[in-house]
């Protein structure tokens, strides 16, 4: 039986283990995230076929520069001298073209749609209960300018064969019992869904243990090689040997691979989330607040709010001004909330693995016989977890992948 070692125990690592184990591989997951602090636990829990436009899109550079001047804005780059950051920024600038976006949209839409199907399968066939809700998503807009932009995205979605409706404020509130919205209008994406990420992760881990997957809760300290093959992972005082190795370590993947002289440009995109356990209202449909870039996800009676994108390496300290920006924005869309509602909420912080072109790295590295990337999913890690895991299993077993992933080539910057 062939052995596979996966570095990273987030949603991509667990999903890869599930599909590989289903094909008969002996799988070991190596992760030192015992505190469950990774992005797979504190994220918005959204499954988003509506997110087919990559982060590196025309207009994002100018918007980012404008936001950088505000302490509580949705986007920030911590001023520092970093060759990696400058290089990443230049690659982002070059990627943010209409031609690149057109190429990326098809694969992101396909991956998100298929991942949604796989989540439904996992809930049904494995009886996993992670509170999956297929009620869609609202993109809420305070201004007519934002509504016009989001309506243009809705039109693109319809051209892709996806349902999307532009609605007035009254039509939005008619779909939510007792929920007031102070908005110009919004777009409704009925194919989107949401869940409780922590429930999915704990349920998947329990399932994988039953399937015979081994978990090693330690940090990878080195990688042994022979020629063009990886032979083992150095983990504390032991070696973990395998036939195939998967790098699914999120924002830390890039640093890990530098030892192999492999370049996958990545920046940790810091985001925050808070849970409100006794909210004054309880929306039944998850939402994104368009101008504020804040997510709103109902989770078993509580609501999780999340937002911000800070590019500052792997620093996980909390910037209270940026968290305050999240709190301040919520009542301007949902007036039944007050920013003081969040005073007792604990703040979670996580680092999204952001590639410069907004696309994940999925595939084999050309200079290594048995090394595969599965990382760089930016804000869509939870949404794309299952499909990435299935694609990894097809790559390992040398099958034709369900989706053409040539554009996700992990060597595209080498």
C-alpha positions, 0 to 999 in steps of 0.5 A: 500500500502506497503511503502519503504524508500531508503537511497541514491539518486544515480543510485542504489537508483533511479533504485530501486525506479523505479522498486519498484514503478512499482510494486505498492509500495509507495517509499521515497528516502532520500538523502542529495546530493543536490549538485549532487556531488555523483559518479552517476554524475561525472563517466565515464558513461560506461556500461561494460559487459566486466568488469566481472573480479572483482577488487580483482583479482590475481596480483592486490596486487603486482600491487597496491604495485608497484603503491603506490611508484609513486605519480601520479600512478593510485592507492594509499593508503593514509598512516594512521592508520586505523583498518578498512583499515587494515581489508579491505586490509587483506580481499582483499588479501584473496579474490584475488584468481583464485577460487574466481574470477571464482565464481565472473565472472559469476554473474558480467557478467550476471548483466552487460548484463542484466543491459545493456538490462534494459538501452535500455528498459528505453530509449525505453519504458520511452523515456528517453534521456541520449545519450545512445550509443551502439558502444562498448569500446576500451581497448587501450594498449601501450605495448605488455605485456598489449596487451597480458593480455587484449587479454587473457581477450578477450578470456575469454569473448568469452568463456562466449559467449561475442564478443571481438576482438584483433586489431592492432593500424591500425585496431583501427584507421580505426574504428575512423575517424581522431583519431590518436592512439600511441598504440601497439594495443587493444581489442574491446568489441562491447557489451559495451556502454556509456551515459551521467550520469547526463542526466540519473539521471535528467531524472530518477528523473523527471520520478520518480516524475511523478510516485509519488516517494517522495524525502527528501533532508536531512541527515539520523541522526538515525534509530529507531528499534523495535526488529528485525525490522526497524521502521523509519529513523530519518531525522532532526526533523521528522521520515520517517516510512516504511515497508521496508528499502533499504541502497543504500548510496554508500561509506557512507553505511558502517558507516550508518550500524555500528549503527545497528552493521552490518558489510559491509567492505567498503572503499571509492575509490576516483576517479577524472574526468574532462570534455574537452568541445572543444576537438581537436578530438572527438572519437566515441567509449569510451576507457580505457587506459590499463596501465594508468587506465584512461577512455575516454568517448565522451559526446555530443561533450565534452569528459570526462576523469576519473581515479585513485583509492585512498583509503583514507576513505571519504576524498574528497580533490583533490590531484593535483599530481594524477590529473596530472597523468591523464593529462600526460597519455592521450597524450601518447595514443592520441597524438593529445591531449596535457596535457595543454588542461586540464588547464581550466578544473574543477576537479570532485571528487567522492568516489566509494564504494569498497568492499574487494572482488570486489562484491556488497552487495545486499540482505536482512540482516539475523538479520533484517526482513526489511533491504536490502543492495544495495551498494558496486558496486566499479567502476561499480555502473552506469553499474549495477544500473538498474539491482540492482534496479530490484533485490531490487524490487524482494527481497522486493516483495519476488519474485525469483530474475532473477539472483542468487545473493547468492554470493552477500550476505551482511552478508558474512563478519559477 
